[in-house]
Amino acid sequence: MLPGNTDAPQWLLSSWVRSCRAVGATATEAGLQEVGRALLDRWSGPGRVYHTVRHLADVLSKVDELAEETHEPDVVRLAAWYHGAVFSAASKDAYASHGGEDEVASAALAREELRGLGVSERDTDRVSELVSALVRHKSLPNDFDCAVLCDADMGVLATEPQRYKAYLADIRKEYEHIPVRDYLEARKRIVTKLLGRENLYASPLAACWEEAARQNLIAESARVDKELRKLDAS
């Protein structure tokens, strides 16, 4: 574990440095590590239960699984680092943005910090573009890097059922200040929208996740309906 980030595995910081170097960062090793540690501190900030360092590590691992689909894997990895860097679970923010993640602010942070590390304007703009695309959680047409980032971020939907239940419990705890009915109705809208997509995953390698994700979403939809009926009955 990294000092000051009790949930961060040691490989994360070295992975950050490698990706920065791969896209041409000219900063010193100490400078790269300083920014990487600050990002880990953001991912370890108060109010986070699901959107934590563990989620960051999971997304990076999924990007690695799908990396052969990408054109610029390290650009995608850096976008993963920044995709939830700015986050708030406060009610007004949770309802105004996608799940409390502020992709617009995170994209701006990526552009500022990566330029400060000596990454080219072209690559900083590309990382920022990928982070911003997650507002829709749907990849841009014919953009394989964007497809991989979106699929990696939604990889949790395809986890085995017990882990999916743990994910739902963490999400609920993250937004425990939201009234039960409001939360359940919001989840119902999200799940219904996802199930209405022709495909949940856009990259070919992630296609094998489709069936498991749909089964989890169908099961969640049934549980939400049951809980809403209980509220109506009471």
N, C-alpha and C positions, 0 to 999 in steps of 0.2 A: 504494500500500500504506500501511497505517496503522503509525505508529511502535510498535514492540514487538509487532506482530502481522504477521509477514512474509507470511503467507498470506492476509491479510484485504484484499479490495478496498476502495477508498475509499468506495464507495457503501453499504457495510454500516452504518457508524456513523450516517450521515445517515438511512438507512432506519429504524434503531432509534429515533432521535429523533423522526422523523415519526410512527411508530406510537404511541410513548408520548404525544405531543401529541394524536393523533387519539382516544385513549381518555381524554383529560382529565388527563394528568399535569400537576401544578402546579409541579414542581421547576424550578430554573434550568437554563439550557442547559448550564452546567458540570456540574451535578449529574447530568443525564441522560447526558452524555458519559462521566462518570466510571463510572457503572454499566455503560454500554455497553462501555467499554474493559475493565472487569473481566470481563464476560461473554466477550468475545473472548479474553481471557487464559485463561479456563477452557477454551474450545474449542481453544486452542493448547497445552494442558497436556501433560505427559509421559505416555507410554503410548498416546497416540492416534495412529492411522495412518489409519483410515477416518473415525472420528467426530471430524472436525476442522472448522476454519473453512470448508473447501471444502464439506463436507457441509452445514453450516449454510446456506451461500450457495445450494447446490443446492435444499435444501428450501424456502427463501424464494422462489426463482425458480419452483418448482413451485406454491407457494401463489399466486403472482401469475398463473400460467397458469390456475388454477382459481378465481380470486377471484370471478368472477361467480356461482359456486355458493354463496358464503358469505353469511351474514347480517351478520357483523361481521368483515370481513377483517383489520382491524388487531389485533383480539383474537387471531385465528388466527396472525398474524405474530408476535405477542409469545409465543404458546405455542410456535411454532417456535424462537424464540430460546432458550427455556428447556428444550426437550424433552430435550436431552442435556447440559445444563449441568453436571450432576453425573455423573461417569463414572469407572469403574475397570475395567480389563481383568484385574485379579488373578483367579486361578482361582476363589476362593470367591465373588467378586462376579459373575464372568462366568456361573457356573452358577446363582447364586441369583436373578439378575435377567435381564431380556431384553437380551442382547447387551452387558452391562456398563453400560448406561444405567440410572441409578437414577431412575426417573420419580417415585417418591414424594418423594425428597429434592429433586429438581429442582422439583416442584410447590410444595413448602414454600418453597424459595428464591424462586420467582416471587412467591408471596404476600407474603413479607417485603419483597422489594426494591421491588416495584411499589407497595405501600402506602407505603413510604418515599418514593417519588417523587410521591405525591399522587394516585395512581389510586384510583378508588372501590372500596369493598369488593366491590360487585357484580362489577365487571370483573376485579379481582384473583382473586376466587373462580372466575370463569369461565375465566380463563387457567389457573389451577391445575387445574381440572376437566379441561380439554382435555389438559394434559400428563399427568395421571394416567391418562387413557383409553388412552394409548399403551402401557401395561403389556400390554394384550391385542393391540395393533396391529390392532384391529378397531373400527370406529366404533360409537358408540351408536345405537340405532334412531332414525330420523327426525331425526338431528342433523347437519345439512349442514356446519356448521363443523367438527365432529369428523371427518366423512367426508373433507373436504378436507385436514385436517392429516394424517390417517392415510395418505391416498393420496399426498400430497406426500412423506412420509417413506419410502414404499415405491416412489417413482418410479424409483429406481435399478434395480429389477428389470426395468424395461422398456427399459433403455438398449440401444444396439447391442452385439452380442456381444463385441467386443474390450474395450469399456469395462466390460461386465459381468465379464469375466475379470480386469480390473484391480481392480474392486471386490472380487472374491473374494480376490485376492492381498493386498490391503490388510487385509481382515478376518483372513486367516490370519496375517499378520504381527502384527496387533494382539493376537492370541491365540496367539503362537508358543510360549508356555510350556505350552500344553495339549498333552499327548501326541497323536501323529498319529491313532491309532485313536479316542481319545475325541473328538477334534475332528471327524473324518469322521462318526462316528456321530451327533454332535450336529447337524451340517449335514444329514445324511440325515433326521433327525426334523423339522427345521425345514422343509426343502423338501417333504417328504411332507405335512406339515400344511398348508402353503400351497397345494399342488396339490389338496388335498382340499376346499378352499373352492369354493363355487359361483361366487363372484366374488372376485377379488383386490382390486378397486377398487370403491368405493361411490358416488362422485360421477359424475354423467352425463358430464362432460367428460373424466374419466379412463378411461372405458370403452374408448377407443381404444388404451389401453396394454395391455389384457388379453392379447391374443394374443402380443405380443413378450415380455411377462413370463413367460407360461407356457412359451414356447419356451426361454427362458434357464433356467428352473427345471428343465425336462425334461432339457436338456443337462447341467446341473450334477448332477442325480440320476444320470445315466448315468456321468458322470466319477467321482462318489463311489463308486458300485457297483464300478467298475473298480479304483479304488485300494484298496478294501476287499478285493477278491478277490486283489490282489497281496499284501496283507499276510497274508491267510490262506495263500497259497501259500508264503510265505517262513517 
